[in-house]
Structure formats: structure tokens, C-alpha cells
Amino acid sequence: MIRTILFDLDGTLLPIDTDAFAREYMRALGEYAGHLIPSDVLVRQVWAATMEMIRNTDPALTNARVFADAFFRAVGLAEEALMPVFEAFYRERFPALRSACSGLPGIARSVLETALDRGYEIVLATNPLFPRVAIEERMRWIEVDDLPWRLITVYEEMHACKPQLQYYQEVLERIGRRPEECLMVGNDVQEDGAAARLGIDVFFVTDYLIDREGVALPPERSGTLAAFRDRLAAGL
């Protein structure tokens, strides 16, 4: 029996084209910190350090630690010198990226309120590649930051990323649930669909679907976010 619904953020609850948003994010970060690091170098090394996070499964290392170790070593600057700049970027510049997202705030809140009304607990199972401040800012864009989240996966706390199975195992451990008690709702067939390998049921949101392999989606487990809300209201 499903007791907890795990929701992806970007492209699922947050109505954005993830690749287009990532380009805007990198451009803004490059401009903001360009006085310290050439923007092309910064963007290249941020992507490289992000890939290190995605590959990492060491339970002793948070994603934040993996990113920092890879990034600061590559750019040759001290973490203590550059981290305050990144922290200021998320406070001062990142909120303006809301303008890159059309159709906000969307229907996310009504979906989550329907889930809560039906007695499910909710988890924001976003890929923990961002610090909490950036995730909570995007939650504000869709007006869901005040809801009673059971868990929000952020890079300061998590030790693996999607599509690693260790990410989903850590989520289950942190919320004290078995795979059959959870449903993963996401738009990325490979990253969110990986949850099925642990026995977690998956619903694919098709509004901003990402599918790198051309997988045929089961009609009963795929559809728009609005269609998922209707299914919730009718009973999963």
C-alpha cells in the first residue's frame, strides 16, 4: 500500500525545460563570479564537478563535499575564498532566474494538497545537485515551500544522486519506508525510473518528459501532472 509519494522538482512540479534552465543558470553564475574565474572555465568545472557528484556513491561523502573537492581542486582557488561568492549568488542573483520559467506557479500546489488530503506524506525527491537555498527558492516559485514535507533531498545532506540506486535507498532509510510503500513521480525516464529497480512504483509526468532511450511508457503509469492529480483525487 502506497503511503509516501516522492515528487521530483524540475520538469515535474516546476514547469521548466531542465536543459534550458541549466543554460540560464550557468550563464548567470558565470557572469556573477567572472571577476574571480573566467566564465568558460567556471562553467566547465561546475559541470565536471557535478558529474563527480552523480558518479559518487561513497556513503561517507555528501554530494556537497564531492562537489567541493572536485571543483576547488580544478580551479586552483581556496574553498574559503570562493564559497562566500557562491552563497551570495544564490541569495542575490539566483531568484531572478524565475523569469526564465514560464507558466509559474502552475498546478503543483493543488497536486500536493490533493496528495495530502488523501492521506499521503510527501517527499521532495529532487536530484540533490543544488544547495538547500537554491532548492527552497525554486519551491517558492511554485508556492509549495510551506507544505509539510517529510524530506527534501539537498546536496548538503545526501550522499548519492539520481540515477544511482543508493540515492533511493538513502531516501527510504531517511523516511523509514519500504519500496512498496512509495510512489516516485517524475519526468525523467532514466533518473526517476531507476526507482523501479528497488521495487518503488513510478508515475512518469509527460509535460516536460526526458527520455534518452525512447522507452514506451505504460499508459496507466504516465500522463500530465494534471492527469496525475485527477488520479490522486480518484484514488491511486
N, C-alpha and C positions, 0 to 999 in steps of 0.2 A: 504494500500500500504506500502510495506517494505521500510523504509528509513535508518534504522540503523541495522548493523549486530553486534551482540555480540559474540565474539570469546573466548572460553576457551583457556587456555595455555597448561598445562601439558597433554600430550597424545592426544592433538588436533593439535595445531600449533607446539608445541615442541614434536618431535618424541621420547617419552620415555615411558617406563613402570613405571607408577607412584609409585607403591609399591616398586619396585627395587630401584628406585631413592631415595625414602624416607629412605630406609635402609642405603644407602650410605651416605646420608645427616646426619642421626643420628649418624652413626659411626664416621664421620668426626667431628661433633660437640662435641661428647663425648671425642674424643682424644684431641681436641683443648682446651676444658675447664676442662679437667680431673684433672688438678692441683688444682682446686678450689672445684669441686664436683665430687664424684665418677661417672664414666661414666654411670653405670647402673641406678643410682639414677637420673642423669640428663635426660637421655633418657626417663625414666618412667614419670618424672614430666613434661617434654616437651609435651609428648603425652597427659597426663592428662589435662594440661592447654589448649592444642589445642582442646580437647573435650569440655572444658568450652566455648571456643570461638564459636564452632559450635552450642552449645546449646543456646547461648545468643541471645536475640532479644531486649535487652533494648536499645532504641534509644539514650539514654544519655551516653552510654559507647561505645567507639571504641573497635574494636577487640584487638588492642594493649593493651588497658587498662585492658580488661578482662584477657588477657594472663598474663600480668604482675602481676595483683592482685592474680591470682591463683598460678602462678609459684613461685614467690618470697616468698609468704607465706608458700608454701610447703617445699621449700629447706632451709628456715631459713637464707637467705642471703639478704643483702640490695640491692635494685634495683640499687642504685648509684654505688655499688661496682662491680656488675656483668654485667650491661648493656654495659660498655665500652669493655668488653671481647667479648660479642656477636657482637657488632658493628665491632670490629677488625676481628672476624671470617668471617663476610660477605665480608670484604674488602680483606683479605689475603688468606683465605682457600676456601671459597665457589666457587670462579671462577674455581678452579681446578676440581670441580665436573663435569665440562663439559666433561671430559674424560669418565664419566660413561654413556654418551649419544651417542649412535652410530647413524650414518647417518646424522649428522649435517652438514650444517644448514637445509637441507630439502627443502620443497617447500612452506613453509609458506609465504615467501615474495611475491611469484608470486600469491598466493591466495589473499592476502591482496591488492596487486596492481590491481588485476582484479576487486575486490570489489570497490576500489576507482575509477577506470576507468569507472565503471558502475554507478557511482554517489552515492554510499552508503557511509555513515560515519561509522567508525569502533570504537568499544569499546573492550578493553581487559577485558573481564568478567571472569578473573581467580578467583578461590576461594581465598579470601583475608586472607590467613593464614600466609603469609610471609610479611616482611617489604618491602618497595619500593626498597631498594637496591638489594634485592635478586630477585625480580621480574624483575627489569630492567637488571640485569646480565643475566638472562635466555632469555630475549628478545634479548640481544646482540648475544647470541649463534645462534639464527636463523635470525639474521640480520634484525630485524624489529623495533629496538628501535628508529629509526629516522622518522618513519611514523607519519602522522597527526592523532594521536589517539584522539578521543573525550573524552575518560575517560579510566583510568587504575585503577582497583579496588585493593587497597592495604590496609594492616591491620591497618595502622596508621589513615586512613580516614573512613573506612567502619564500620558499626555498626551491621552487621549480616553476616553470611556465607551461602553458599550453604549447604543443600538444602532448607534452610528457605526461605519462600516467601518474608520475609522482605528484604532479600538481593536483590531480583529482583525489589521489589518496590523502594528500595533506588536507584538502578541504573536508573530506569525510571524517578524518580524525579530529579536526578542529570543531566540527559541529556534532560529532558523536552520532553519525548516521551510517546505516548500511547502504550499499549501492542501490538496492531495490526500493529504498525509501526516498530516493531522489529522482528528480527530472531535470535534465540540463536543457535550457532554452537558449539557442544561439544561432548566429547566421553563418558561421564558418564550418563547412562540412568536415574539414580535416581537423581543425583545432577543437571545436566543440564536439564534433562527432567522436573524438578519441575517448570521451567519457563512456561510450558504449562498451569499450573493451574491458571496463571494470564491472559492467552489468548495470550501469546507470542508463535509464531511458533517456532518449534525446528527442526534442522537437526542434526542427530547423525553421527559422524565420527567414522568409524569402524576399522581404522588401529590399535588403541590401546583401543578397546572398553572395558568399565567397565559396567557390568550388574549383579547386585547382585540378581536379581529376575527372570531371564530368560524371559524377555519381548520380544514379537515378534515385530520387528521394521518394520514400513511401508517402503516398497522399495522406494517410491517416496520421502521419508524424511530420508534416510540413505545411506551411502556409504563411500568410501575412501575420504581422503582430496583432492586427485587429481580429483575424480569424482565431488566433490562439486565445485572445481574451474571450471570445464567444464560447470557445470550448471550455474554458475555465468556468464561465458562468453556468454552462450546462452540466458541468461535472466531467472531469477527465476520465 
